[in-house]
């Protein structure tokens, strides 16, 4: 029976894996290094093969090498942070998973897979430094200028009975210090509701800090939340975490279902005892932080899948707020549409009066999978490009126009052509253009009318108009008309 891959084929494939891969023998001699590892570590593969791993990495001492650790212990190491300098002086942070290579119980070497998280680490540290600087600058409380960037309950626009019930419960919860768990799909306004709770609480003069638990690798998230101590791991420095920075205020943990379960145990301890330990430190630090957590999936499903610890869930579940998705509160769509038009009129110096009846009907029938955030982005995009005072169907993104075409969401345009042509002569019939301009306008309006009836489909519109498709394409270019094809 032949092997599936030759050694040359295996090495070729490993060179195109996005992670760095290195293999050492039982003596710590480097016997394989793929291209990604060489690029990450600034090493020359041909010059490094056959050298001891500490010779390849001069700044790495024996005790800090995960490869040598695994060779000695014969036990795998999973997802360990490592920060080191390459021989060119570049500071690199990786997450390493290192496994022993055993043959009938005898250690033959070790293989290490490294994921580069240097940029993540730098960004997270900048974020923490900025938070710390803000705290020091304002003496631990928010300035009145900063508070303008925070939402209050009056900023939550709704006529929906269920959402108004949620607001009422949230207002009551704001008077207390108990944890809150919020469930809502992406884009429903979880952080907006969280900020409103904070701004109506006794903690409103202190910091509100938000962290998305899915935005960072789990190993970095622990340091971001709880802080680090110099010597706690390779490259660690003394640094406050978000809990310390939010002391006295509110910490919002979004997508908590993405937080590693083992890290949730540490979070539970802070909730119960109000104390934490930085990574690598034996000293306990007391903090006074209110926790508001959010899930973007049903918490019951998260429990079933083991994404949330049951003890943490029951601790957070003191108050649970379920934000309905936009498609379940259609009465809010006209309100939000008006609000966002006003918002971007002011921001972009426009004077858009509203949306057409056609767009209004489309908005009410569309499913809005991105919820309120999607509606806002659609209106923002339309206001940037609309050439009239009203947002029409052709001003919307292609996916909404396609939805309109496929679902038959359109209005009766039987009189539209007549009204459009008459409007060319002026509202009081005093101003008449020259004949060529009038004929061009009539042709343009007729093509627009045909495109609307055909959902923007050029082939169908050309048949409706009785002209070759190539001719219609030329006219579309001439009048700068948009289609969905």
Secondary structure, DSSP 4 states (H G I P E B T S, - for coil): ---SS-HHHHHHHHTTSSSEEEEEETTSBEEEE-HHHHHHHT--HHHHTTSBHHHHSTT--GGG-HHHHHHHH---EEEEEEEEE-TT--EEEEEEEEEEEEETTEEEEEEEEEEE-HHHHHHHHHHHHHHHHHHHHTTTS--HHHHTTS--GGG-----HHHHHHHHHHHHHHTS---EEEE--TTS-HHHHHHHHHHTSTTTTS-EEEEETTSS-HHHHHHHHH-B-TTSSTT---B--HHHHTTTSEEEEETGGGS-HHHHHHHHHHHHHSEE--BT----EE---EEEEEESS-HHHHHHTTSS-HHHHHHHTTEEEEPPPGGG-THHHHHHHHHHHHHHHHHHT----EE-HHHHHHHHHS--TTHHHHHHHHHHHHHHH--SSEE-GGGS-HHHHHHHHHHT-----TTHHHHHHHHTT-TTS-----HHHHHHHHHHHHHHHHHHHTTT-HHHHHHHHTS-HHHHHHHHHHHT-----
